[in-house]
């Protein structure tokens, strides 16, 4: 299983979430998350990962699945 930050469209708008993949398919996701770190350097690194979400396809919640 792997994960990445990805934009998800919900009935309430767009948010960045952690999306977990199994065999290349999204299987789980978190509620909206925000960049964090114990140091300023860690926060900057996490923010870089967030920016990558804008380069990926936007997923949409349909029922209990992401498409």
NORQUIPE-V526023 format. One record per backbone hydrogen bond with DSSP energy under -0.5 kcal/mol. NH is the residue of the N-H (numbers start at 0). CO is the residue of the C=O. E is the energy in kcal/mol with one decimal. If there is no record, write none. Layout:
# NORQUIPE-V526023
<<NH | CO | E> <NH | CO | E>>
This chain:
# NORQUIPE-V526023
<<1 | 20 | -1.9> <3 | 18 | -1.8> <5 | 16 | -2.4> <6 | 52 | -0.6> <7 | 14 | -3.0> <8 | 58 | -3.2> <9 | 7 | -0.5> <9 | 12 | -3.6> <12 | 9 | -1.3> <14 | 7 | -1.8> <16 | 5 | -2.5> <16 | 14 | -0.5> <18 | 3 | -3.0> <18 | 16 | -0.6> <19 | 27 | -2.9> <20 | 1 | -3.4> <21 | 24 | -2.5> <24 | 21 | -1.6> <26 | 19 | -3.2> <27 | 19 | -1.4> <29 | 17 | -1.9> <32 | 15 | -2.0> <42 | 38 | -2.2> <43 | 39 | -2.3> <44 | 40 | -2.2> <45 | 41 | -2.5> <46 | 42 | -2.3> <47 | 43 | -1.8> <48 | 44 | -1.5> <49 | 45 | -1.7> <50 | 46 | -2.1> <51 | 47 | -1.2> <52 | 48 | -0.6> <52 | 49 | -1.4> <53 | 50 | -1.3> <54 | 51 | -1.7> <55 | 52 | -1.1> <58 | 6 | -2.4> <60 | 8 | -2.1> <61 | 59 | -0.5> <61 | 64 | -3.2> <63 | 61 | -0.6> <64 | 61 | -2.0> <66 | 59 | -2.5>>
